[in-house]
């Protein structure tokens, strides 16, 4: 029986028959049954599982990179850094089960470690980089890096200080930061030199962004400046301690002569620019301090207050890794810069520049 005749009998294309023969296509149950009937054999005689093709779950001890306490059953992605494993809880969508490498089986409340149940651990060890930070546009960079180089980015949401702390502890490959030195106006370098005097780091600029007040579309409460945060009818949502946004807010309140207790919602925390902007979009708050990109994401109004530089920080020896070199090469691409300019509203004139 020729391939064309067999294809006609089981109602598939001739190319499908060729693909099944070469092992590049696995037929569904109905096609498999039709093939067995036409060839007068059992399905088991046509198809069988190769030894070692099934991946069974396995246990793995890993550190959890999260500002919040880990919970049993949380889906996570994993990444290997040297000889240690880290895990990052993934964001859950209201519509889809998130892509993950496994779940937390048991979590410690004291040391940030957890027992995981994971699939395909060896695959996760290949060509992955752990990146911590708060930039809302990191997803654009991560997708382009994976598309061009095949290097996967496992992103951990963190304030600038927490990201740099994880970097110092060897828990991530790269940390993002936008900490401004109040004396010099320089970003990140003074903090790194002070806190990690004995470490050698490479610092590469990702972009410059505008940070400011984010309000509902059309700005119904007419919020124009920091002084308006003290109004009784204005509900604010803050960022966590250690974040650049929290530091900027405290500076702006000091310049305006306002005490933090005058701001309704100063102690209410959202972890990340997008999380804070989402609180405004869902009307849980009237205003937050976040980036223009966060406001654009949810179609919110924005009043710019300050321009900041967001840098990517890594150890010098990490910068020599092939995966990191591929990552840094993408920063030089005009396509990435156009996306950051159009979708996030960033200034990319310094993107990819080595500042230390």
N, C-alpha and C positions, 0 to 999 in steps of 0.2 A: 504494500500500500504506500503510495507516494505521499509526501507532505501536504500537497495541495488537496488530495482526496481526503486525507484524514482531517485536515482543517475544515473542509466543507461538511463532513459528517458530524463534527462536534461544534460547528457554528462559531469558529474563531478564524483569525487570519493565518495565512501561511507563515508570516513572520513570527506569530505567537508560538507556533509549533517549533520553529527553529530556536526561539528564545528558551523554550522549555527544555529542548534537547541539550542546549549548551549550559543550562543551569543559571541563566541570567534572569529568568522569570519563574515565579512560583504560582501555579494556577490556583483558582479558588476551588472549593469543594465540588461545585457543579461541573466544572470543566474536567476535574480529575476523575469524577465518576463516569462522565461520557467517554473519556479516553480509555478507561479500563474496560468499559462495555464494548467499545468498538474493537479493541485489541484482544478481547477475550482473556483478560488477566485480572488479578485483584489490584486494588489501588496500592497495597503494600509492595507488590512486585514492581510497580512503576516508580514509586517515590519512597524514600526513607530518610531518616534524620542522620546526619553525620555525627560521629562522636565529638563531643566538645562544642557543639554549636549552641547548646542551651546555656544561658547565663543565669546562674542561681544567685539570689541575694546573699550578701555576706556582711558581717559586722565590721565596723571600722570605728576606732576612737579618733576623734577630731576636735579641734577647738572651734567654737561657734563665734563668728564675727557678726555681732549684732549689738546695737545699743540697748535693745530690750531683752528681757530674760527669754531664753529659748523655751519652747513648749514641745511636749511629746506629740509626735505626729506631724510636726511642721515639715514641709518639703524643703530640701536644701540642694544646692549645687556644691561640689567639692573641688578642691584644687590642691596640688602638692607643691610645697615650697621647701626645697632641700629634702630633708628626711621627714618633715612633719606634714600632716594633713590639716587643712582648715575647711570649714563648711560655712556657707552663707545662706540664710533663709531667703527663699525666693518670694517675690511679690505675687499675691494671689489675685487673679482677675475675677470680676463678678461673672464672667461668661465662660472661662476656660480653665481646665486644670493646668497649672503651670508646668513647664518643662523642668525636670529636676533629676538629680542623680540618686536620690533616696530620701529617707525621712529620718527624723530624730526618734530614736527608740527610748532612750533614757537621757535626761538632761540634768546636769549639776547646776544648782543655784548659786554655788560659791566660787567655782574656778573657771567658768566659761567653757567647760568641756562637755562633750556629749558622746553617747554611743549611737552610731548611725546604722541603719540598714541600707546598703547601697547596691547598685547594679553596675557592672562593667567598670570596676575601679581602675583597671589598667588603662582603659580608654581615656578616663578622666585625667590620668597622669600625663597625657601627651599634649603638648602645645596649648597649655592653658596659663593664663596670667590672672592673679588676684589683684584687683584694683579697688581701693577704698576712697570714698569722697562723696561730695554732695552736688556735683555739677549735674543739672538736669539733662544736659546734652551728651553725657557719657554714652548713652545708648546709641547715638548716631555714630560716634567713633567706634564703639565696640562692634557694631554690625558691619561697618566698612572694613575694619581690621580682619574680621573673620572671613568676609567675602574675598578679600584680596590675598590674604596670607594663610588662611586656615587656622590662625591662632584664635582661640576662644578667650573672651574676657569674662571673668566671674566678678561682677561688681557688688561691692558691699557698701551699703549706705552708711555714712559716718560724717560727723562734723570734722572740720579741719584738724583740730587737736587730736581727736580720737584716731583719725586716719594716720596722722604722723606717729602717734603712739604705737599703733599696730605695726607700722613700718619699722620702727625702732626695735620692736620685739620680734621681728622676723615673721610676722603673720601675713603680710601682703608683699607683693612685688613692687607696687606703685601706690603712692598716696597723693590725693589731690588736696590742694590747700589754697585759701585766699585770706590768710591772716595778715593784717596790716600793722606795722609798727607805728604807734601813735607819735613817736618822736621824729622819725625820719620820713614817714609816709611810704617806706619801702615794704613790699609784700614778701612774706614767707622767709626770706633769707635771714633777717635778724632773729626770728624765732628759732629757726633751725640751728643757727650758730650758737645761740644761747642754751637751748635745751639739749642739743646733741654735739657738744664741743669736740668729742673724740671720734666722731663718725665722718665718713666721706660720702657726700651725696652728689648726685647729678640732679639739676633742676631745669626743667624744660617748660616753657610757657604753652598752655593750651589755648587760651584766648583771654580777651578782656571783655567784661560784661558790665551792664548797669544794674545796680541794685536800688530798690526803692519801695514805695508803698504800693501794695496790690489791693484793689477794691473790686466790688461787683461792677459789671458792665454799666456804663453811663454814670458811675460814681454817685449813687443816689444820696449818700450822706455828705457829699461835697468835701471829701477829705483831701486836703491839698498839701499839708506839711505835718511835721512831727508833732507840733503843738496840738493838732486836732486829736491825737491819740488820748489826750487827757479829758476829752469831752465825755459826759456821762452816758450819752447814747451810742458810743462807739465801742464795739467789742473787738479786742485785739487777740491774735494768736502768735505766740513767740516761738523762737527756735531754741534748741537745747543749749545749755552751757557748754562752752568749748567751740561753738560754731562761729564762723566769721560774721554771720548775720547778727547773732546775739551781741557780739563785741561792737559791731557798727551801731546797733540800736542804743546800747549804753552810751556810746560816744555822742550820738545825736541828742539823746535825752539830756546829757550833761551840758551840751552846748546850748540847748533850749532852756536850761534851768528847771527841768522837770524831774521829779522823783519817780522812781519806778512804780511805787504803790499808787500813783495817780493814774496809771494805765490799767484799765480794766482788761484782764486777761494776760498780764505780764508773766504770770507764773504758769500759764497754760502752754504746753509744749507740743510742737509738731516736729517730727524728725525728717527734715529735708525741705528744700524749696518747694517741690511739687506737693508735698504733704500739706505744707502751710497754705499754698494757693488753693488746694482742694477744699480746705476748711472754709475759705472765702466763697468758693464756687458753690458749695453745698449749704451756704448761709449759716454755718455754725459760728462764723466770725465775720466781722465787717471789713477787717483789714489785717494784713500781715506785712512783714518786710521780707522780700524775696527778689529774685532776678526777673528781668523783663521776659526771659524765655519761659519762666513758670507762668507768668501772666498770659503770655501768648498761647500757651498750651490749652488753657481753659477759657480763652476769650474774655479775659478780665481787663479792667482799666489799670493803668500803671503811671505812677508819678516818679520819675528818676530822681535819686538823691545822691548817688555816689558811684564812681567808676572804680572797678576792682580788677586785679589781675589774678587769674586762676592758673596755678602752676602744677605740674606733675613732678613728684619727687621720688627718687629711687636711689638705692645704693649704687656706687660707681661700678662695682663688680656685677650688679644686676643688669646694668645698661649694656654689658657685653654679651648677654645671652641672646642667641639667635631669635627667639620669640620676641624679646623686647626690641631688638633692632627692627624687626618687621613692624612692630607696633609704632615705633618712632618714625619709620619711613612713611606711614600713612598720614602723619601730621603734616607732611610736606605736600600733600596732594591738593590740587586746586579744587577737585570735586568736594572734598571734605570742607574746605573753607567756604565754598559757595553754600553748602547746606547749613553750616553754622551761621552764616550771615543771614540767610533767608528764613530759616526755620526757627532759629534761636535769637536772632538779632545781635549776634556777637561781633566784636571788632577782632578780625583775624590777622591784622597786620603784623603781629608778633608771634603768631602760631608756629610752633616748631623751633623757636629761638632758644638756644641754650643760655641760661642766665647764670649757671654755676656748674 
